[in-house]
Amino acid sequence: MALSRRGFLTHTTVSAASAPLLLGFGMDFCDATPSSVINWSMGFPEGAVLLNRNENPIGPSPLAIEAANKGIPRSFRYADPDYIRALLAGHHDIDKDYLLVGTGSGEILKLAPLVFAREGNVVSTLESYRQTPRFAEKLGAEVKWVNLLKETNYAYDINGLLSAVDADTKLLFTVTPNNPTGTSLSFADMQKLADGLPKHVLLVIDEAYVHFQAEGKTGLDLVKEGHRNVLATRTFSKAYALAGLRCGYGIGHPDIMKKIAQFGCGPTSTNMAGFGAAIASLEDKAHLERSRTFVSQARVYYEKNFRELGISYVSGPSTFILAELGKRTTAIRDELRNRKIFVRDGVEWSLPDHLRISYGHEWENQAFFRELKKLI
């Protein structure tokens, strides 16, 4: 590899000082004053408690912020996806031809059905993140929905998923840990799915929250072990708290990646600030551990409070918890919104009696329970 992640950080530190002269012919871009009309609230009311988007409130690594800032003066350049792939390949100890970089993992999760499922059907879990199967539906594909097993704490129905596959199935979509239930696929279950699928069916494993779960084998390991029908996707949005910089990637056999690359994941998919922040984030292992600790502590707090209120819930290693509030769910959600507390209605995952609450800052979590107690 031409430049290691540590080398990248050192290189940007040395070259940043000369950036104004080199890039602006002597003009100091730092003299510019940001416009006062920018509203960073993104349309939410002042003082809003945002527990609805699975964001990581501890924020990016200081190294990531530093690297992103150094990337901004270079933003007249396109970020080189091949170079980024090489750095990620070194991180995962895999050849760069097994990697594609996207505008978040979302770009790859949309391209997968576009490339592989335009003619045929898709199998997916019903109570799960639906971007990929919904996009497949828009392309004209049939989606065959399979329920999670509520009686076993929303475990995956592996046999049910495999049974739904037929001669016209092109793609089987899974999320682990699952959004919104927190359900995790064991590596044995991943292997069972990959081994049980016909060769023409692509197994997509969305691993957006993989960094929060206990150490163990993942979809990446399926690819390394030689499964040619597996595509695992990862993002810097969650554990690394870079949701607003949109950087993610996919891992799969080169034959799969070449087909996807015909439709996207090129020079326009990643920006220079996001590239710098992403690579620097990989270097800061201590910050990743702080992120994991934050989520673990927040989960304990939420579970304790829900138990005291007699409210059923399901949770996993991810950045959210799913609470069952019954027939008053929508009314409670609306009243919380009136009090500027935003949570997610479970109806979009066919869980109409549930709310998904993302973990927030301590004061936000306390505000949620303070107002919830007044409503139940």
Order of alpha helices (4+ residues) and beta strands (2+ residues): alpha-alpha-beta-alpha-alpha-beta-alpha-beta-alpha-beta-alpha-beta-alpha-beta-alpha-beta-beta-alpha-alpha-alpha-beta-beta-alpha-beta-beta-beta-alpha
